[in-house]
Amino acid sequence: MSTSLPTRDDALAIVHEYTPSESLRKHMLAVEAAMRAYATKFGEDVERWGLAGLLHDFDYERFPNATRSATEEHPSEGVRILRAKGYPEDVLEAILGHATYTGVPRQSRMAKTLFAVDELTGLITATALVKPSRSVHDVDASSVRKKMKDKAFARGVSREDVITGAEELGVPLEEHIAFVIEAMRGAAPTLGLQGSGVGGQGSGTAGA
């Protein structure tokens, strides 16, 4: 077991080095926020869970893995990079497990949670961005459920993964969605989802 955990700043530096895309960086920050919130709820190590969320897709753009290889490119290449930097194995296992095609079973609560929040944060972000305010503060679980049923909306988000993730976590879907929305509200300015001030207290941070 690694005694000292790499810091969040270390992880953020890796994200910035490997991920030019602002939208993918924000996705990882959203997943980090959800992971930290669940770690608090479950009485787990908040920093450790946060690292798994923040780094789970850092290699996605550089090693995109169009063939869905179990051992090459994303997330396997990223895990090799992180292992060389001394990241703990439970974090690496969770990162491998979030991509079903790696075949790595999600056994730990951390791994199950990462899988459960990954696609869902994307769906919540997309739901917020079509609101007039572009704010996550105007999103609720019922609006996300409604968007889930619209197959043309946020087509890249796997509804099946969202549903399976909540089941694996043992949390009712509606409750899971509401919890992740609340976690993302706490990080709204960083995620660019504070909104435009339409009907709320947005500070003009909503960007492209």
N, C-alpha and C positions, 0 to 999 in steps of 0.2 A: 504494500500500500504506500503510495506517495505521501511523504510527510508534509511537504509544502505544496500548496496548490498554486499554479500560475495565477497571476492577478488578472482582473478584468481588463486592465490597460494593456497587458500583454496580448490578450485575446483580441481586443479591439484593433491593435496594431496589425495582427494577422489578417483580420477581416479587411482592413484598408489596403493591405499589401496585395491581397489576392482578388478582391471584389471591387471592380470599378463602378458597377451599377448601383446607383443610389436606391433604386426600388428593392434590389435584393438585400442591400445592407439594412434597409428599414424592415424587411421581412424578418431578418435574423434578430433584429432588436425587438420586434413584436413577439417572436417565439421566446426570446430571453425573458421578456416581461411576464409572459404566461408561465414559463418554467419557474421563475422566482416566486410568483404568486402561489403556484401549486406546492412548491417546496415549503413555503411558510405554512400553508394549510395542512400539509401532511407531517409537519415537524421534521423536515429533512434539511440537508445542507444547502442553504440558499445560494451560496457562491458557486458551489459545485454544479448544481442544477442549472444555474445561470450560464455557466461556461458551455454546457452541452447545447443549450438553446442558441447562444450567440455564435457558436462555431459550426453548427450542424451543416450549413450550406456554404461555408467559406470557399470551398474548392469547386463549387458548381460551375462557375463561368470558365475557369481555366481548364477543368477536366470534366466536360459536360456529360459524358457517358450516354451517348445516343443509343448505343447497343444494349444498355442496361446490364453491363457486365457485373458479375458478382464480386470480382476481385480487382478490376482495373478502374481507373478514373473515379468520378464521384460516387459514393463517399469514401471508397477504399483508399484512394491516393491521399485525400485529406487526412485520413486517420493515420496513414504512414508518416505524414509530415508532423502531425501532432504528437505521435508516439516518440519520434526522434527528439521532440522538444520537451519530453517528460510529462505529458498529460496523462492523468490516471486512466487505468484500463476501464473502469466502470463508465466513465464519460465517453471513451472511445467506442465501447460496446453499444451504448445508447445511440451514438451517432450512426454506427453501422446499421443498427436495427430500424432506424427511421425510414430507410429505403428497403422496401419489402424484397426487392430482387437480390439483395446480398445474401438472403437465406439465414441471416443471423437472428436467432429468436429474441424477442423482447421479454426478458425474464425479470428484470428489475423494475421497480416502480418508476425510476427515472426514465428508463427506456420506453415504457408504456406511455408515460406522460408526454415525452417528446413527440412520439408518433401521434398522440391524440390532439396535440395543439398545433402541429405543423401546418396541415392543410386548412384547419379551421381559422387560423389567423389570417390567411390569404383571403378567405371568404368574408371575414369580418371587415378587412381593409377594403375589399371591393365594394361591399355594401355601404360602407361609410363614404366612399368616393363618389357614389351616385346620388347621395343626399344633397339637397341644395346647399347645405352648410359645409359639406365635405368633412364632417366631424363624427368621430366615433362616439361622442357624447349623445348623438341622435340615433344611435343604433341600439336595438334591443334584440332579445333572443327570437321573438316572433318574426321580426323583419328578416333576420338571417335564415330562419327556417323557410320563410316564403321564397327567398332567393335560392335556397338549396333546391327547391322543386323546379325552378326555372333552369332547364338544362342548357339554355343558350347563354346564361349569365355566368361569368367567370369560368369559362369552359375548362380551363386548365386545372381547376380544383377538383380533386377526387372526393365526391360525396361519400363513396363507399369507405374511404379511409377515415373520414370524419366520423361516420357512424360506428365503424369497427373500433376506432380509437377510443370513443366514449365507452363502448362495451368492455374493451380490455381494461380500461381504467376503473370500471364499475361505478361510473357516474351517469345518471340519467342525462340524455342528450341535451334537453332544454337547460338543465342546471349547468352542464358543462359549457354550453355556449355563453350563458349569462356570466359565468365565472371568468371566462377568457375575455369577454367584452370589458368587464370591470378591470381586469389586469391591464388591458391595452389603454383604457381611459387614463390610468395612472401614468402611462408613458406617452400620452397623446402628442405633446409638443415635439418630442424626439422622433415620433413616427410620422410627423407631418399630418396628423389627423385631429389637431386641435380645432380646426375649422376656420371658416371665414368670418365668424361673428354673426352669421345669419341665425337669429333666434338663440344666440348663446354668447359665451364670453371668449370667443376665438380671438387670437392675437395676430391674425394675418400670417400664420406659419404654414398654412396649407400651400403646398407647392405643386409642381407638375408631377 
